[in-house]
Amino acid sequence: MKTLKTCIIALVLLSVITGCKKEESKTSVPAAENAAAEPAVQVVLDMVVKKDDTFEMFYVEDESLDFGDNKTRVKVKGKNESQEIVFNFPDNASIGNLRFDAGENPEQEEMTINKVIIKQKDKELELSAADFFTHFTASGYVKTFPEKFSFKGIKVNNVYDPMIYGNTTLMHILRELKK
């Protein structure tokens, strides 16, 4: 009887020990979850910028043009080929409209847009180069070349301040993206 009791206790302990080891492997975190998470709110411009510059992307949560200080600055290294310019916003940001300040370098050459990607939490909007000027409106400090999907900042009264605003078409799509 004593031997039977000892065997039962040994079997129970063995099953507890092996059961715990299996539980540990079930709760391990997949490698993908350990990787750095991409920001939840992001705007990516795929474009050609030939000279070094600094860009800013402003956002508002409503659909106004009062952008305030909600912005991200990005230094851009000039290249003759396309590059992705990434603007990361706080994860709790809710984009209602955008304003793109297209540089501070008055010597900047004509810039070409290839596409724009707007990420809002788990949703994404991609605008082709052909759609860019139907969703954004240039200020008086920007000369546009829609047939080439490009634009160039210009001086007006010796002031260089090229800005491109999201228009009502973009605001409508952003409203749907937030739902």
C-alpha positions in Angstrom: 0.0 0.0 0.0 2.9 2.3 0.9 4.4 1.7 -2.6 1.2 2.4 -4.3 0.8 5.7 -2.4 4.4 6.7 -3.2 3.8 5.9 -7.0 0.6 8.1 -7.0 2.4 11.0 -5.3 5.3 10.7 -7.7 2.9 10.7 -10.7 1.0 13.7 -9.4 4.2 15.6 -8.9 5.5 14.7 -12.3 2.3 15.9 -14.0 2.4 19.2 -12.1 6.0 19.8 -13.0 5.5 19.0 -16.7 2.2 20.9 -16.8 3.9 24.0 -15.5 6.6 23.8 -18.2 3.9 23.6 -20.9 2.1 26.6 -19.4 5.3 28.7 -19.6 5.6 28.0 -23.3 2.0 28.9 -24.0 2.4 32.3 -22.4 5.5 33.3 -24.2 5.2 36.5 -26.2 5.5 36.2 -30.0 8.5 37.9 -31.5 6.4 40.3 -33.5 4.9 41.7 -30.4 8.4 42.4 -29.0 9.3 44.5 -32.0 8.9 48.3 -31.6 5.4 49.3 -32.5 4.7 51.7 -35.3 3.0 54.9 -34.2 -0.8 54.7 -34.3 -1.1 58.1 -36.0 1.3 58.9 -38.9 1.5 60.7 -42.2 4.0 59.5 -44.8 4.9 61.5 -47.9 6.6 59.6 -50.6 8.2 62.3 -52.7 11.4 63.7 -54.4 13.1 66.5 -52.5 16.3 67.5 -54.1 17.8 69.8 -51.5 18.2 69.6 -47.7 15.2 71.1 -46.0 13.0 71.0 -42.9 9.3 70.2 -43.3 6.4 70.5 -40.8 3.1 68.7 -40.7 0.3 70.3 -38.6 -2.9 68.7 -37.7 -6.2 69.7 -36.0 -8.7 67.4 -34.5 -11.7 69.3 -35.8 -12.1 70.5 -39.4 -10.8 74.0 -38.9 -7.8 75.8 -40.2 -6.6 76.9 -36.7 -3.6 74.5 -36.5 -1.9 75.9 -33.4 1.0 74.0 -32.1 0.0 70.4 -33.1 2.9 69.7 -35.4 5.8 67.5 -36.2 9.1 68.8 -37.8 11.3 66.5 -39.9 14.7 67.3 -41.4 14.9 66.1 -44.9 18.2 65.2 -46.7 18.0 66.2 -50.3 18.1 63.3 -52.9 17.4 63.0 -56.6 15.3 59.9 -56.0 12.1 59.3 -54.1 12.2 59.0 -50.3 9.6 58.5 -47.5 9.2 61.5 -45.2 7.5 60.3 -42.0 5.6 62.5 -39.6 4.7 60.7 -36.3 1.9 62.1 -34.1 0.9 61.2 -30.6 -1.1 58.0 -30.4 -4.1 59.8 -29.0 -4.2 62.3 -31.9 -7.3 62.4 -34.0 -6.7 64.0 -37.4 -9.5 66.2 -38.7 -7.4 68.2 -41.2 -3.7 68.6 -42.2 -1.4 71.4 -43.2 1.9 70.6 -44.8 4.6 73.4 -44.5 6.7 72.4 -47.5 10.1 73.6 -46.3 12.2 76.5 -45.2 14.8 76.5 -47.9 14.0 79.2 -50.5 16.6 77.5 -52.9 14.5 74.3 -52.9 13.8 72.9 -56.4 10.5 71.6 -57.7 9.3 68.7 -55.5 7.4 65.7 -56.8 4.7 63.9 -54.8 4.4 60.1 -55.5 1.9 59.2 -52.8 0.6 60.2 -49.3 -0.3 57.7 -46.6 -2.4 58.7 -43.6 -2.6 56.2 -40.7 -5.2 56.7 -38.0 -5.1 53.9 -35.4 -6.0 50.7 -37.3 -7.1 52.5 -40.5 -5.1 53.8 -43.4 -5.7 56.1 -46.4 -3.4 56.1 -49.4 -3.6 59.0 -51.9 -1.9 58.6 -55.2 0.1 61.4 -56.8 -2.9 62.1 -59.1 -5.2 62.5 -56.0 -2.9 64.9 -54.1 -4.1 68.2 -55.6 -7.7 67.1 -55.4 -7.4 66.6 -51.6 -4.9 69.5 -50.8 -4.9 73.2 -51.8 -1.8 75.2 -52.1 -1.3 78.6 -50.5 -0.2 81.6 -52.6 3.4 80.7 -51.7 3.3 77.5 -53.7 3.3 77.1 -57.5 1.7 73.8 -58.5 2.3 71.6 -61.5 -0.6 69.1 -61.2 0.2 67.5 -64.6 3.7 66.5 -63.2 2.4 65.9 -59.6 4.8 68.5 -58.4 5.0 71.9 -56.7 7.6 74.6 -55.8 7.7 77.1 -53.0 7.9 80.7 -54.1 8.6 84.0 -52.5 5.8 86.6 -52.3 6.8 90.1 -51.2 10.2 88.6 -50.2 8.5 86.1 -47.9 9.0 82.3 -48.3 6.3 80.3 -46.5 5.0 77.4 -48.7 2.0 75.8 -47.2 -0.4 73.2 -48.5 -3.8 72.7 -46.7 -6.1 69.8 -46.6 -9.4 70.8 -48.3 -13.0 69.8 -47.7 -12.5 66.6 -49.8 -9.7 65.5 -47.5 -11.6 66.5 -44.3 -14.6 64.4 -45.4 -12.4 61.3 -45.9 -10.5 62.0 -42.5 -13.9 62.1 -40.8 -14.8 58.7 -42.1 -11.3 57.4 -41.2 -11.9 58.4 -37.6 -15.1 56.3 -37.2 
